[in-house]
Amino acid sequence: MNERVKIAVDSFRNGYNCAQSVLVAFSDLTGFKSEDLLAMGSALGGGFCRTRNLCGAVNAVGILYGLITKTDDKAKAYGDMQTMIAKFLMKYGSLNCGDLLKGVPVTKGCVPQERTEKYYAERPCERIIEDCVKILQEYFKC
């Protein structure tokens, strides 16, 4: 396991959401402190604030792309991101947290679930986090 993947997976295992975990693994390239990236991603877990919409790890890929490239060229950004996201879609078939967590019971409310071994075992989140980190590493050659 490479260092960025280790940081991301360890962060997830320590209670951070999927977006926070991917974001913090690239703090050295963003110009932001880890705590600022963790704050940026705090509402993005569970498919955007536990609504099971856009996967937080995927959301973090887009945020990091912008923070690292600093481009405001939408055509370039859309093209680059579509290339990266195509790799994710080839493997998982969806960007939607609800689809990715198919079969995992939905819990209501704003309070994140307790992190237990069962929680980690029934979710593909660690693999998804790892793959999002690797997609970014491939793009940024880091």
N, C-alpha and C positions, 0 to 999 in steps of 0.2 A: 504494500500500500504506500503510495507516494505521500509526501508531506502535506500537500494541500488536501488530498482526499482524507488523510488522517485527521487534520484539523476540522474538516467539515463533519465527518462521521462522529468524531469525539464530541463536537459541539451539539449535534443532534442527541447523542447519548447522554449528554449533560443537561438536557431539557430545553434546548433552543429549538425553534421550529425549523422547518426545512429551508425556508428562505434565509433566515438568519445564518444557518449553518453554511450555506453556499457563500453568502456574502462575506462572512468573516474570514473565509479561507483565502480571500484575495485582497485583504486589507493593505498589504504591501504595495499593490499596484494602483490603488484608488486614491491615495492621498488622504484617506479618512482613517481615523482611529477605529479599532475594533468595536469599541463601545458605541460609536456613532453608527456603524454599519448594523450592529445588533438592534439599535433603536429604529433605524430605517426599516428593518425587516420585521419588526415586532407584530404588526397587524397582518402579515402576509401568509401566515401558516394556516394549514387546514383548508387550502384552496381559497385564499383570501378571507381572512377573519372567520375561519371555520365554516364557510359556506360551500365548500367543496367545488369551487369553480376553478380558476386558473391555478395550477400547481405552484406552490410557493417557490420550489427549487427552480422551476422554469422562469417564473417571474424574476428571480434573482439573476438569472442569466442575462435577461434584458437590461436590468438595472446596471449590472457590472459592465456590460458592453458599453453603455452610455458613459459610465463613470471613467472607464479606462480609455476608451477611444476619444472621448470628449467631442465627438462629431455632432453636428447639427444637420448634417446632410441626410434627410429622411430616406431618400432612395437607396443610398449606400447602407444605412442602418437596417432598413427593411430587408434588403437583399442579403446582407451578412447574417442577420438574425434568422431569416427563412432558411438559409443553408444550415445553420446550427440546429434549428428546431426540427428540420427534416430528419436529422440523425436521431433525435429523440423520438419522433413520431414513428420512424422505421422500427424502433425497438418496442415502444409502448403503445402505439396506436392512438394516443390521445394526449392532450395537454391538460385535460380536466381532472382535477383531484378526485372527483366522485367516480369517474371511470377507472382511474388508477387504483382506487381503494375499493373497487367492486367487491362485495361480499363482506366488507368490514362494517359492522353496525354503525349507524349514524347516531351521534349523541347531540342533544340540543343544548343551547346556552352558550355563554361566553367563556366559561371556565374550561381551560384545556384539560384533557384527561390525564390521570395519573400515569406516569411513565413506569411501566413494569416490563418484565421480560415478555409477557404475553402481548403487551402493546407493540413492542418492537417486532416480535415474531410474526404477527398477523398482518404487518404492513410492508409494502415494498419500498418504503421511504428511504432507507439507507442506500439501497441500490440506485434509486433515482437520484439522490444527492450525489453519490459517487459519479454517476454518469454525467450529471450536469457539470460537475467540477472538471471531468475529463474533456467534455466538449469545449469548455472554456480554455482549458490548458492547450488543447490542440489548436484552437483558433489563435490564441495569444502566444503560442510556443513558449509556455512557461511551465 
